[in-house]
Amino acid sequence: MLEKWKKKNTEDKIIDVVIYLFCTLVLFITIYPFYYILIISFNEGIDASLGGIYWLPRKFTLDNYSDFFTDTKWLNGLWVSVLRTVIGTGLSVMLTTLVAYGLSFRHLKGRKIYMVLIIISMYFGGGIIPYYTLLRTLGLINTFAVYVIPGALNTFFVLVGIAFFEDIPPSLRESAKIDGATEINAFRKIILPLSKPYVATCVLFVGVNQWNNWFDTAIFVRDKTLSTLSFLMMQVINSTQVSATAPEHGISIASTTTTLSIQAAAMMVATLPIICIYPFLQKYFVSGIMIGSVKE
């Protein structure tokens, strides 16, 4: 690297320095907000409300995390978020993959009608009021099912999956059927193992959406026991009555924590699962986002 640098002329070196400085600046702007929340979550809440903390905790403490994991409201929200993410993602990926695989058969009867219905549902909606009325008629309002049933079929990934499955040689499936395998066994043992990039991409996008979604809780759920972690954090952010120094939500007067400091701990807990899962899906993610982009 040093030898290549020496061989470059002055103009190339200046351009390289400018590019590196710009990339460093973008990287700092991207990472620092996350880092700031991290140090606030490890700082005493009342002390953090005074400001002036930028790089390291001024008064290190674990009380924010301790109060978070002992507060039934936050713990219940965390549990609901985990349940909806696991169940919602699993159901959505399963149904979306099966529908995409079925529609990838060009000789399927009524295929054009199904495709038209999927595309229409992607681009046109009835609005929030008809949608609410539909969910109420189905008995999904104020139930856990409202988190998983409406999004059980992801129409966007159905189209992506169709493009992916069409690129798999039909001879693989036909050879398995010649050996006596049923359509389900051929899909499970041959097609599905080849579909890891598509499935991993689907899991990542659907899972992150389920984990971060708070809008459906605000609109369709009144039962506080069904509140998700992201919705509880949005409540704190949007509340105009929350004081950064006034202990609330069950925090004792003698505590050094505040609502905002516990929220910082909650944000770190909410972000951690995505950070832990992404590295394992990254190798499939790059391949998955290129599905259907190049045709030969």
C-alpha positions in Angstrom: 0.0 0.0 0.0 2.8 2.4 0.9 4.6 1.7 -2.4 1.4 2.4 -4.4 0.9 5.6 -2.5 4.4 6.8 -3.4 3.9 6.0 -7.1 0.8 8.3 -7.3 1.2 11.9 -8.4 0.3 14.9 -6.2 -3.2 15.4 -7.7 -4.1 11.7 -7.0 -2.9 12.0 -3.5 -4.9 15.1 -2.8 -8.0 13.4 -4.3 -7.5 10.3 -2.1 -7.1 12.5 1.0 -10.3 14.4 0.3 -12.2 11.1 -0.3 -10.9 9.6 2.9 -11.7 12.7 4.9 -15.2 12.8 3.4 -15.8 9.1 4.1 -14.5 9.5 7.7 -16.9 12.5 8.2 -19.9 10.5 6.9 -18.9 7.5 9.1 -18.7 9.8 12.1 -22.1 11.4 11.4 -23.6 8.0 11.0 -22.1 6.3 14.1 -22.0 9.1 16.7 -25.8 9.3 17.4 -25.7 5.6 18.3 -22.6 6.1 20.4 -24.1 9.1 22.2 -27.2 7.1 23.2 -24.8 4.3 24.4 -22.8 6.6 26.7 -26.0 8.3 28.0 -27.4 4.8 28.8 -24.4 4.2 31.0 -24.5 7.6 32.7 -26.6 8.7 35.7 -29.8 10.1 34.4 -30.0 13.2 36.5 -26.4 14.0 35.7 -27.0 13.4 32.0 -29.9 15.9 32.1 -27.3 18.7 32.9 -25.7 18.2 29.4 -22.1 18.4 28.5 -21.6 14.7 27.9 -20.1 13.9 24.5 -17.5 11.2 24.5 -17.5 9.2 27.8 -20.0 8.8 30.7 -19.4 11.4 33.3 -20.9 9.3 36.1 -20.9 5.7 35.1 -23.8 3.5 36.3 -25.8 0.5 35.4 -28.9 1.7 37.2 -30.6 2.6 33.9 -30.4 -1.0 32.7 -31.2 -2.3 36.2 -34.4 -0.2 36.3 -35.3 -1.2 32.7 -35.1 -4.9 33.5 -37.0 -4.5 36.7 -39.8 -2.3 35.3 -42.7 -4.6 34.3 -43.9 -2.1 31.7 -40.6 -2.2 29.7 -40.2 -5.9 30.2 -43.7 -6.7 29.0 -43.1 -4.4 25.9 -39.8 -6.3 25.2 -41.6 -9.6 25.5 -44.4 -8.6 23.1 -41.8 -7.2 20.6 -39.9 -10.5 20.7 -43.1 -12.6 20.2 -44.4 -10.5 17.4 -41.0 -10.5 15.6 -40.5 -14.2 15.9 -44.1 -15.3 15.1 -44.7 -12.5 12.5 -41.5 -13.0 10.7 -41.8 -16.8 10.6 -45.3 -16.8 9.4 -44.7 -14.0 6.8 -41.6 -15.7 5.4 -43.2 -19.1 5.2 -46.4 -17.9 3.4 -44.5 -15.4 1.2 -42.0 -18.1 0.1 -44.8 -20.6 -0.7 -46.9 -18.2 -2.7 -43.9 -16.9 -4.6 -42.8 -20.5 -5.4 -46.3 -21.4 -6.6 -46.6 -18.3 -8.8 -43.2 -18.9 -10.4 -44.8 -21.7 -12.5 -45.6 -20.1 -15.8 -48.3 -22.7 -16.6 -50.2 -22.1 -13.4 -53.9 -21.5 -14.1 -55.0 -18.0 -13.3 -51.4 -16.9 -12.8 -52.0 -13.5 -14.5 -55.0 -12.8 -12.3 -53.0 -13.5 -9.2 -50.2 -11.3 -10.4 -52.6 -8.4 -11.1 -54.2 -8.7 -7.7 -50.8 -8.7 -6.0 -49.6 -5.6 -8.0 -52.9 -3.8 -7.3 -52.6 -4.5 -3.6 -49.0 -3.1 -3.6 -49.9 0.3 -5.2 -53.4 1.0 -4.1 -54.9 1.0 -0.6 -58.3 1.9 0.8 -56.9 4.2 3.5 -56.6 3.9 7.3 -60.4 4.1 8.0 -61.5 1.2 5.7 -58.4 -0.8 6.9 -59.4 -0.3 10.5 -63.0 -1.3 9.7 -61.8 -4.4 8.0 -59.6 -5.4 11.0 -62.5 -4.7 13.4 -64.8 -6.9 11.3 -62.3 -9.7 11.4 -62.0 -9.3 15.2 -58.3 -8.4 15.1 -58.5 -5.0 16.8 -56.9 -5.0 20.3 -55.5 -8.5 19.9 -52.0 -9.9 19.4 -53.1 -11.3 16.0 -53.2 -7.7 14.6 -49.4 -7.8 14.7 -49.0 -10.9 12.6 -52.1 -11.6 10.4 -52.3 -8.4 8.3 -48.6 -8.7 7.3 -48.6 -12.5 6.9 -48.1 -12.1 3.1 -45.5 -9.6 1.9 -46.5 -8.8 -1.7 -43.2 -7.1 -2.5 -41.2 -10.2 -1.6 -43.7 -12.3 -3.5 -42.6 -10.6 -6.7 -38.9 -10.8 -5.7 -39.4 -14.5 -4.9 -41.0 -15.2 -8.2 -38.0 -13.7 -10.1 -35.7 -15.8 -7.9 -37.5 -19.1 -8.3 -37.8 -18.6 -12.1 -34.0 -18.5 -12.3 -33.7 -22.0 -10.7 -33.4 -24.6 -13.5 -36.6 -26.6 -13.7 -34.5 -29.8 -14.3 -33.6 -29.9 -10.6 -37.2 -30.2 -9.6 -38.1 -32.6 -12.4 -35.2 -34.9 -11.5 -36.4 -35.1 -7.9 -39.9 -35.9 -9.1 -38.6 -38.7 -11.3 -36.9 -40.2 -8.3 -40.3 -40.3 -6.6 -40.2 -37.0 -4.6 -43.5 -35.1 -4.2 -43.7 -31.4 -5.0 -43.5 -30.5 -1.3 -40.4 -32.7 -0.8 -38.7 -31.3 -3.9 -39.4 -27.8 -2.6 -38.2 -28.6 0.9 -35.1 -30.6 0.0 -33.9 -29.0 -3.2 -35.4 -25.6 -3.9 -35.4 -24.2 -0.4 -31.7 -24.9 0.3 -30.9 -23.1 -2.9 -33.1 -20.1 -1.8 -31.0 -19.0 1.2 -30.2 -15.6 -0.2 -33.9 -14.9 -0.8 -35.1 -16.3 2.5 -32.4 -14.5 4.5 -33.2 -11.1 2.8 -36.9 -11.7 3.5 -36.2 -12.5 7.1 -34.0 -9.4 7.6 -36.5 -6.9 6.1 -39.6 -8.4 7.6 -37.9 -9.0 11.0 -36.6 -5.4 11.3 -40.0 -4.1 10.3 -41.8 -6.2 12.9 -39.3 -5.2 15.6 -39.4 -1.4 14.9 -43.1 -1.1 14.0 -45.0 1.0 16.6 -47.8 2.5 14.3 -50.1 -0.5 14.5 -49.9 -0.5 18.3 -50.9 3.2 18.4 -53.8 2.7 16.0 -55.2 -0.8 16.6 -54.3 -1.7 20.2 -55.7 -0.2 23.4 -54.6 -3.0 25.8 -51.5 -1.8 27.5 -50.3 -5.3 28.0 -50.0 -5.6 24.2 -47.8 -2.5 23.9 -44.5 -3.1 22.1 -41.1 -1.8 23.1 -40.9 0.6 20.2 -44.3 2.0 21.0 -43.3 2.7 24.6 -40.3 4.5 23.4 -42.4 6.6 21.0 -44.7 7.5 23.9 -41.8 8.9 25.9 -40.4 10.8 22.8 -43.8 12.3 22.0 -44.9 13.1 25.5 -44.8 16.8 26.3 -45.2 16.2 30.0 -42.1 14.3 30.5 -39.4 16.1 32.4 -35.8 15.1 32.0 -35.2 15.5 35.7 -38.5 14.5 37.2 -38.7 10.8 38.1 -41.7 9.1 36.6 -43.2 5.7 35.7 -42.5 4.1 39.0 -39.0 5.6 39.5 -38.3 6.5 43.1 -37.4 10.0 44.1 -34.0 8.8 45.5 -33.1 7.2 42.1 -30.5 8.8 39.9 -32.3 7.6 36.8 -34.8 9.5 34.7 -37.3 8.5 32.1 -35.0 9.6 29.3 -32.0 7.7 30.7 -34.1 4.5 31.0 -35.3 5.2 27.4 -31.7 5.3 26.3 -31.1 1.9 27.8 -34.3 0.7 26.1 -33.0 2.0 22.8 -29.8 0.0 23.2 -31.7 -3.1 24.2 -33.9 -2.7 21.1 -31.0 -2.1 18.8 -28.8 -5.0 20.1 -30.8 -7.9 18.5 -30.6 -6.4 15.0 -26.8 -5.7 15.4 -26.3 -9.3 16.5 -28.4 -10.9 13.8 -27.2 -8.8 10.8 -23.6 -10.2 10.6 -25.0 -13.8 10.2 -27.3 -12.7 7.3 -24.9 -10.3 5.6 -23.4 -12.8 3.3 -26.9 -13.7 2.0 -28.1 -10.1 2.1 -25.8 -8.9 -0.7 -26.9 -11.8 -3.0 -30.5 -11.3 -2.0 -30.8 -7.7 -2.9 -29.5 -8.5 -6.4 -32.3 -11.0 -7.1 -33.9 -10.2 -10.4 -31.6 -7.3 -11.2 -29.7 -9.0 -13.9 -31.1 -11.2 -16.6 -29.2 -13.3 -19.0 
